Amino acid sequence: MYIFIHYRMKKRKKGQYLYTLNVLIYTMWKQIEHYFNAYPQRKKIAQKMLEYGVKIQNNNFYCGPIELADSKIARAFQVDRRAVTATRDVITKEPELLKIFSNLAPTCHLKEVAPHMKWGVIEIIPADPSMPGILADVATIIATNNISIRQAIVDDFEFTEEPRLYIITEKQIPGTLLSTIRNARGVKAVLIY
């Protein structure tokens, strides 16, 4: 899943701000899953590669600049090593797949680090994870309370059984904001820690 977030805050008049949040979510899995449907282990490997940002470069697997052995991937993803090799072969032979899987990059998730840095963490459980605008509405609520967002990570609802939206903020979220976020469109439940 690709997520593009553009957030802008402009001061209009004394004490008034204009908040703009444009969110574009594009799910590519539907376009490429047919390459893996016949083999469940290959499908699982491809999905995990997308989830963790594991790419193929020079016919090898990489997480960032770190080369990964087929056997290590097999063990981590709980699949047969031969399925890992077969998945790489499928990806390298199909130009459409190679364009995607050669450009992946891992993402640092700040959720566990945030409490140690005195940042806020908001975990949103959506009523319907495919509903557009949940991130936009919650981000607008946060911004109108003059709190900056450091990071927003959304679980892909096609890969995750119970997807979540994680928002890391520059400072702790006040408890008074909890009910406002809980009442945002598409929000089923909220955890703040």
Backbone hydrogen bonds, N-H to C=O, Kabsch-Sander energy under -0.5 kcal/mol:
donor,donor_aa,acceptor,acceptor_aa,energy
2,Y,26,Y,-2.2
4,F,24,L,-2.1
5,I,3,I,-0.5
6,H,22,N,-2.0
8,R,20,T,-2.5
10,K,18,L,-2.3
12,R,10,K,-0.5
12,R,16,Q,-2.0
13,K,16,Q,-0.7
16,Q,13,K,-2.4
18,L,10,K,-3.0
19,Y,17,Y,-0.5
20,T,8,R,-2.5
22,N,6,H,-2.3
23,V,21,L,-0.5
24,L,4,F,-2.0
25,I,23,V,-0.5
26,Y,2,Y,-1.9
26,Y,24,L,-0.5
28,M,26,Y,-0.6
31,Q,28,M,-1.5
32,I,28,M,-1.0
32,I,29,W,-1.0
33,E,29,W,-2.3
35,Y,32,I,-1.7
36,F,33,E,-2.0
37,N,33,E,-1.2
39,Y,36,F,-1.5
43,K,36,F,-0.5
43,K,39,Y,-2.2
44,K,40,P,-2.3
45,I,41,Q,-2.4
46,A,42,R,-2.7
47,Q,43,K,-2.4
48,K,44,K,-2.4
49,M,45,I,-2.4
50,L,46,A,-2.0
51,E,47,Q,-2.4
52,Y,48,K,-2.6
53,G,49,M,-1.3
54,V,49,M,-1.8
55,K,53,G,-0.5
55,K,62,Y,-2.8
56,I,101,F,-2.4
57,Q,55,K,-0.5
57,Q,60,N,-2.7
60,N,57,Q,-1.6
61,F,68,L,-0.7
62,Y,55,K,-2.7
63,C,66,I,-2.5
64,G,53,G,-0.5
64,G,62,Y,-0.6
66,I,63,C,-1.7
67,E,65,P,-0.6
68,L,61,F,-2.8
73,I,69,A,-2.1
74,A,70,D,-2.6
75,R,71,S,-2.1
76,A,72,K,-2.4
77,F,73,I,-2.7
78,Q,74,A,-0.8
79,V,74,A,-2.3
83,A,80,D,-0.8
84,V,80,D,-1.2
85,T,81,R,-2.0
86,A,82,R,-2.5
87,T,83,A,-2.2
88,R,84,V,-2.2
89,D,85,T,-2.1
90,V,86,A,-2.2
91,I,87,T,-2.4
92,T,88,R,-2.7
93,K,89,D,-1.5
94,E,90,V,-1.1
98,L,94,E,-2.7
99,K,95,P,-2.1
100,I,96,E,-1.0
101,F,97,L,-3.2
102,S,98,L,-1.6
103,N,100,I,-1.4
109,H,107,T,-0.5
110,L,108,C,-0.6
114,A,110,L,-2.5
116,H,113,V,-1.0
117,M,113,V,-1.1
117,M,114,A,-0.9
118,K,115,P,-0.8
119,W,114,A,-2.6
120,G,169,T,-1.5
120,G,171,K,-0.5
122,I,167,I,-2.5
123,E,191,L,-3.2
124,I,122,I,-0.6
124,I,165,L,-3.1
125,I,189,A,-2.9
127,A,186,G,-2.8
128,D,186,G,-0.5
131,M,128,D,-2.1
134,I,131,M,-0.7
137,D,133,G,-2.6
138,V,134,I,-2.4
139,A,135,L,-2.7
140,T,136,A,-1.9
141,I,137,D,-1.9
142,I,138,V,-2.3
143,A,139,A,-2.7
144,T,140,T,-2.4
145,N,141,I,-0.7
145,N,142,I,-0.9
146,N,143,A,-2.2
147,I,142,I,-1.5
150,R,148,S,-0.5
150,R,168,I,-2.8
151,Q,168,I,-1.7
153,I,166,Y,-2.8
155,D,164,R,-2.8
159,F,156,D,-1.3
160,T,156,D,-2.3
165,L,124,I,-1.9
166,Y,153,I,-3.2
167,I,122,I,-2.6
168,I,151,Q,-3.1
169,T,120,G,-2.3
169,T,167,I,-0.5
170,E,148,S,-2.8
177,L,174,P,-1.8
178,L,175,G,-1.1
179,S,175,G,-0.5
181,I,177,L,-2.4
182,R,178,L,-2.5
183,N,179,S,-1.4
184,A,181,I,-1.6
187,V,184,A,-1.8
188,K,125,I,-2.6
188,K,186,G,-0.5
189,A,125,I,-1.8
191,L,123,E,-2.5
193,Y,121,V,-2.3
